[in-house]
């Protein structure tokens, strides 16, 4: 099937969890599992291999945010250690869960756009 893009940015489609080709079909079949194919345009999703890419970006983003905030709170308020434990552990977990799916979708869309698995898209 030829290119039938209906959206401007495949990365934005990936962040929204939509098909990188048509931007309409769903990319995920659960929280992190990919569907076998797009239900709208029929793009086979077997080419997707995000590996550890999303985890790396999630760890980097969450680490910068949590460590930055923890340092600011420490230097500004000097709270006891239990306050740090109560704040930053849950924040790191929540941020990780919020970011991993959109980043995994974006990695899949960028693989498609940049033809990372050439010959598997047709």
Protein Blocks (a to p, Z undefined) as FASTA:
>chain_A
ZZfbfbfblklmmmnopafklomacfbfbfklccfbdfklopafklpcgkjmmmmmmmmm
mmmmmmmmmmmmmmmnopafklmmmmmmmmmmmmmmmmmmmmmmmmmmmmmmnomaghil
ZZ
